[in-house]
């Protein structure tokens, strides 16, 4: 008997969905920063054993959209409710339970198994956790609640056991050696964007998108040319920094992580261009790989 299925991870920003995704997959699939909206796309990670294939999807945090990019991000999260065999709804010990009620209504209406995961339990006490669990189960009464710490990998073995038990019988959807449905270029752009999220404040990281324009691989190294797009000329100056030092730091740190990801020497060139108000333009969003509907 072989089991296979889609396990989709949803929840609000900053509850640790990407940390959980990486812990379950056992690889660094999703970038992680302390800033909200770090995840913009739906990112797939595939785990294979002899008789089980689990296809995980990490999704953007659920939020009320203020511009077309956020509308696209919300559509990724909503789509995860449609094609899941098992849904992981992730919250944490500080999030308010009544946040994004309209999305929770969609989760309540699902007929598939829903595992309600309260993350970061290593930062609270049992009494507070028990009270929080009761509040969540009133909102999602059909869900199975599992307290976890994705960062410390507490209870993740039990979570994996429950996921495997709930998966339907099926043949694999992907080849046994597949890790993700995303191309290498995508992960290169995500690594660069991660460094921008880490080193810039206020609106700058959210106004940035990255595209790989050239990717040439030889036996000894990979030559990559990537463009960092911003919405304003003033943002371009901030990204580059005085004497180009800020951009150089992003490039150096990105190159090191890309080399680790590819297990190969990398030559990385970064450029900065202005695409005015790209987050609100359908054409630009399509060019950057977003569904602008």
Backbone torsions as a table, in degrees:
resi	resn	phi	psi	omega
1	UNK	NA	122.5	178.1
2	UNK	-109.1	140.5	177.9
3	UNK	-116.5	145.8	175.9
4	UNK	-157.9	148.1	178.6
5	UNK	-178.5	171.2	-178.6
6	UNK	-100.4	122.9	179.6
7	UNK	-114.6	106.8	-172.6
8	UNK	-103.0	137.1	-174.8
9	UNK	-108.5	121.0	-179.7
10	UNK	-130.7	166.0	179.0
11	UNK	154.8	178.8	-179.3
12	UNK	-79.9	168.3	178.4
13	UNK	-62.5	151.0	171.1
14	UNK	66.8	24.0	176.3
15	UNK	-100.2	-0.3	175.4
16	UNK	94.3	25.3	-179.8
17	UNK	-61.7	-44.0	-177.2
18	UNK	-68.6	-36.5	175.5
19	UNK	-62.4	-41.6	177.5
20	UNK	-64.4	-44.7	179.0
21	UNK	-55.0	-50.1	-178.8
22	UNK	-64.0	-36.6	179.2
23	UNK	-66.6	-40.2	-178.7
24	UNK	-72.3	-38.9	-179.2
25	UNK	-77.7	-29.7	-178.0
26	UNK	82.4	12.1	177.9
27	UNK	-140.0	159.7	178.4
28	UNK	-84.2	86.8	-178.6
29	UNK	-90.9	-46.5	-177.4
30	UNK	-102.9	139.2	175.8
31	UNK	-73.8	152.1	-175.8
32	UNK	-132.3	124.8	170.1
33	UNK	-139.5	173.2	179.6
34	UNK	-81.8	-5.8	-176.3
35	UNK	-88.1	145.2	174.3
36	UNK	-65.4	157.8	177.1
37	UNK	64.1	25.7	176.2
38	UNK	-61.9	-45.3	178.4
39	UNK	-85.5	124.4	-179.5
40	UNK	-111.7	-25.0	-176.9
41	UNK	-112.1	170.1	168.8
42	UNK	-89.6	118.4	-171.5
43	UNK	-115.7	129.0	-174.8
44	UNK	-102.5	137.4	173.7
45	UNK	-130.5	132.6	-171.2
46	UNK	-115.3	128.9	178.7
47	UNK	-116.9	128.0	-179.3
48	UNK	-120.2	134.9	165.6
49	UNK	-124.0	-174.2	-176.4
50	UNK	-62.2	-35.7	-175.8
51	UNK	-127.1	12.7	-179.8
52	UNK	-141.6	137.6	167.9
53	UNK	-126.2	119.5	178.5
54	UNK	-110.2	122.6	179.5
55	UNK	-105.9	101.1	-179.8
56	UNK	-86.4	148.0	171.8
57	UNK	-130.7	122.0	171.0
58	UNK	-91.7	137.5	-175.9
59	UNK	-124.3	161.0	175.4
60	UNK	-61.4	154.3	177.0
61	UNK	-64.4	142.0	-179.2
62	UNK	-73.0	128.6	179.1
63	UNK	-152.9	164.0	174.4
64	UNK	-80.6	117.7	-172.3
65	UNK	-71.3	139.2	176.7
66	UNK	-109.2	-13.8	178.0
67	UNK	-154.8	174.0	-169.6
68	UNK	-62.9	-33.6	177.6
69	UNK	-60.4	-44.1	179.8
70	UNK	-68.3	-30.9	173.8
71	UNK	-61.3	-42.7	177.5
72	UNK	-63.6	-42.2	179.2
73	UNK	-61.9	-41.7	178.3
74	UNK	-65.4	-35.9	178.8
75	UNK	-65.1	-33.3	175.3
76	UNK	-62.1	-43.1	-179.3
77	UNK	-67.4	-41.3	178.9
78	UNK	-66.5	-36.8	179.0
79	UNK	-64.2	-27.6	179.8
80	UNK	-68.1	-19.1	177.0
81	UNK	-79.7	-20.0	-172.6
82	UNK	-85.7	-41.2	-171.5
83	UNK	-108.7	16.6	-178.6
84	UNK	-84.0	143.7	167.2
85	UNK	-90.6	-32.3	173.9
86	UNK	-138.5	134.2	178.8
87	UNK	-109.1	131.0	172.3
88	UNK	-103.9	109.8	175.7
89	UNK	-97.1	115.6	-173.4
90	UNK	-103.1	128.9	169.4
91	UNK	-129.1	-173.1	176.2
92	UNK	-144.4	-173.2	-170.5
93	UNK	-82.1	-3.5	179.8
94	UNK	-116.6	-12.4	-176.5
95	UNK	-72.7	141.3	175.6
96	UNK	-73.4	137.5	-172.1
97	UNK	-73.9	-20.4	-176.5
98	UNK	-95.6	16.6	-179.2
99	UNK	-76.7	136.7	177.8
100	UNK	54.9	58.1	-177.9
101	UNK	-59.6	-37.1	-177.6
102	UNK	-63.3	-37.1	177.9
103	UNK	-70.2	-39.4	178.2
104	UNK	-62.6	-32.8	176.5
105	UNK	-61.1	-39.5	177.5
106	UNK	-65.2	-39.8	179.0
107	UNK	-65.8	-42.3	179.7
108	UNK	-60.1	-32.0	-176.4
109	UNK	-79.6	-7.9	-176.5
110	UNK	-69.5	146.6	176.5
111	UNK	-98.8	-10.2	-180.0
112	UNK	-81.3	163.9	175.7
113	UNK	-63.2	133.6	176.6
114	UNK	-119.1	121.0	174.9
115	UNK	-100.5	115.4	-179.6
116	UNK	-91.3	111.8	-173.0
117	UNK	-106.6	116.6	172.6
118	UNK	-93.2	109.0	-173.8
119	UNK	-91.6	166.3	176.2
120	UNK	65.5	33.4	-177.5
121	UNK	-69.4	-12.6	176.0
122	UNK	-71.3	-6.9	-178.9
123	UNK	-106.5	11.5	-179.6
124	UNK	-137.3	-176.0	179.7
125	UNK	-114.9	160.8	-175.2
126	UNK	-57.6	-37.7	-178.2
127	UNK	-65.7	-46.4	178.6
128	UNK	-64.0	-39.6	179.4
129	UNK	-62.9	-41.7	-179.6
130	UNK	-63.0	-42.7	178.6
131	UNK	-64.2	-40.4	178.8
132	UNK	-65.9	-41.2	179.6
133	UNK	-60.3	-40.8	179.4
134	UNK	-64.0	-40.2	178.8
135	UNK	-63.4	-42.6	-178.7
136	UNK	-68.6	-38.2	-179.2
137	UNK	-70.5	-23.0	172.3
138	UNK	-69.6	-34.0	178.7
139	UNK	-78.2	-38.9	-178.6
140	UNK	-124.7	73.3	-172.4
141	UNK	-65.8	-24.1	-178.8
142	UNK	-87.7	-6.8	-176.3
143	UNK	-78.6	154.4	172.4
144	UNK	-99.3	119.0	-175.0
145	UNK	-89.5	130.9	177.8
146	UNK	-132.3	115.4	175.0
147	UNK	-77.3	136.8	-177.0
148	UNK	-143.3	166.0	162.4
149	UNK	-130.4	103.0	-178.1
150	UNK	-63.8	-39.0	-178.3
151	UNK	-64.5	-43.2	-179.6
152	UNK	-90.6	-1.7	-178.5
153	UNK	57.3	36.9	175.8
154	UNK	-85.1	126.0	178.8
155	UNK	71.1	6.9	179.3
156	UNK	-72.3	-28.1	175.4
157	UNK	-65.4	-41.8	177.5
158	UNK	-65.9	-41.1	177.5
159	UNK	-58.4	-45.9	178.8
160	UNK	-60.9	-40.0	177.7
161	UNK	-60.5	-43.9	179.8
162	UNK	-67.3	-39.4	178.0
163	UNK	-59.4	-47.3	-179.1
164	UNK	-62.8	-36.9	178.4
165	UNK	-66.9	-32.6	-175.1
166	UNK	-87.5	-13.8	-178.4
167	UNK	-67.3	145.4	176.7
168	UNK	-77.7	159.7	172.4
169	UNK	-69.8	130.9	-177.1
170	UNK	-169.7	155.2	170.1
171	UNK	-77.1	157.9	-179.5
172	UNK	-61.3	147.7	177.3
173	UNK	-90.2	-24.4	-176.3
174	UNK	-129.8	163.0	176.4
175	UNK	-58.7	152.4	-176.5
176	UNK	-62.7	-27.1	-178.0
177	UNK	-94.5	5.1	-179.4
178	UNK	-75.9	137.3	177.2
179	UNK	-109.1	-31.1	-178.4
180	UNK	-158.0	165.2	176.3
181	UNK	-94.6	-1.1	-176.8
182	UNK	-92.1	144.8	177.3
183	UNK	-75.7	164.5	-179.1
184	UNK	-58.9	-38.3	-179.7
185	UNK	-55.9	-37.5	-179.3
186	UNK	-60.8	-44.1	-177.8
187	UNK	-70.6	-29.7	173.9
188	UNK	-62.7	-46.0	179.9
189	UNK	-64.9	-37.3	-179.6
190	UNK	-67.0	-38.2	178.1
191	UNK	-64.2	-42.9	178.4
192	UNK	-64.2	-42.3	-179.6
193	UNK	-66.7	-33.4	176.7
194	UNK	-60.0	-42.7	-179.7
195	UNK	-66.3	-34.6	177.9
196	UNK	-68.4	-40.7	176.5
197	UNK	-61.2	-35.7	-177.5
198	UNK	-74.7	-32.4	-168.2
199	UNK	-108.2	-7.8	-179.1
200	UNK	-122.7	150.0	-174.3
201	UNK	-112.0	178.4	175.4
202	UNK	56.8	-131.2	-172.4
203	UNK	-84.2	-14.2	-173.0
204	UNK	-53.4	-53.4	-175.9
205	UNK	-61.2	-30.6	-177.3
206	UNK	-82.1	-13.0	178.1
207	UNK	-95.6	5.8	-173.0
208	UNK	-107.2	138.7	166.8
209	UNK	-134.4	153.3	-176.1
210	UNK	-125.5	135.8	174.6
211	UNK	-129.1	135.8	173.5
212	UNK	-86.4	118.1	-178.6
213	UNK	-92.9	-27.7	-179.9
214	UNK	-142.6	133.3	178.8
215	UNK	-141.7	103.3	-178.2
216	UNK	-121.5	122.4	-176.2
217	UNK	-110.8	127.3	173.9
218	UNK	-114.9	-176.7	-177.9
219	UNK	-65.1	-33.9	-174.0
220	UNK	-99.7	-28.7	-177.3
221	UNK	-155.5	169.2	176.2
222	UNK	-115.7	126.6	176.8
223	UNK	-100.0	121.6	-175.6
224	UNK	-125.4	132.4	172.3
225	UNK	-120.1	122.8	-176.6
226	UNK	-130.3	148.6	178.8
227	UNK	-112.8	130.8	172.6
228	UNK	-96.7	116.0	179.8
229	UNK	-96.6	137.3	174.9
230	UNK	-127.0	173.3	-175.8
231	UNK	-98.3	-16.9	-174.8
232	UNK	-136.0	153.0	174.7
233	UNK	-62.2	-36.7	179.7
234	UNK	-64.0	-35.6	178.2
235	UNK	-68.2	-35.6	177.6
236	UNK	-59.0	-44.2	179.3
237	UNK	-63.8	-37.5	179.6
238	UNK	-68.7	-41.7	179.0
239	UNK	-61.1	-43.9	-178.2
240	UNK	-70.9	-43.7	179.4
241	UNK	78.8	169.2	-179.1
242	UNK	-63.5	123.2	-179.1
243	UNK	65.2	16.5	179.6
244	UNK	76.2	10.3	-173.3
245	UNK	-68.5	-37.4	-178.7
246	UNK	-65.3	-45.0	179.2
247	UNK	-65.7	-37.0	178.8
248	UNK	-62.1	-40.5	178.6
249	UNK	-63.7	-43.9	177.3
250	UNK	-60.3	-43.8	-179.5
251	UNK	-63.9	-43.4	-178.8
252	UNK	-64.5	-47.7	-179.0
253	UNK	-67.4	-38.2	177.7
254	UNK	-63.6	-45.5	-179.1
255	UNK	-58.1	-43.2	-179.0
256	UNK	-62.3	-42.6	179.9
257	UNK	-70.8	-36.4	178.3
258	UNK	-66.4	-39.7	177.1
259	UNK	-61.4	-40.1	178.2
260	UNK	-67.2	-40.0	-179.5
261	UNK	-66.1	-42.3	-176.6
262	UNK	-89.5	-14.1	-174.9
263	UNK	55.9	46.2	-177.1
264	UNK	-158.1	152.9	177.0
265	UNK	-66.0	140.4	-176.0
266	UNK	-128.1	135.8	168.1
267	UNK	-109.2	116.8	-173.4
268	UNK	-118.3	126.8	173.3
269	UNK	-113.5	131.1	178.5
270	UNK	-117.4	137.4	175.6
271	UNK	-127.1	156.5	179.3
272	UNK	-122.0	128.2	178.6
273	UNK	-130.9	156.2	178.6
274	UNK	-100.7	125.3	171.2
275	UNK	-121.8	94.0	-168.7
276	UNK	-56.4	126.8	175.6
277	UNK	51.8	40.0	-175.0
278	UNK	-62.2	-28.3	-176.7
279	UNK	-67.8	-14.8	-178.1
280	UNK	-114.3	8.9	-177.0
281	UNK	-113.8	124.2	-176.3
282	UNK	-61.3	-41.5	-178.9
283	UNK	-61.2	-46.3	-179.9
284	UNK	-63.7	-41.4	-180.0
285	UNK	-62.8	-40.3	177.1
286	UNK	-62.9	-42.0	178.9
287	UNK	-61.5	-32.4	-179.5
288	UNK	-90.1	5.5	173.9
289	UNK	88.0	20.9	178.4
290	UNK	-105.2	149.6	171.4
291	UNK	-83.8	115.1	-173.3
292	UNK	-88.6	7.4	-179.2
293	UNK	-71.9	NA	NA
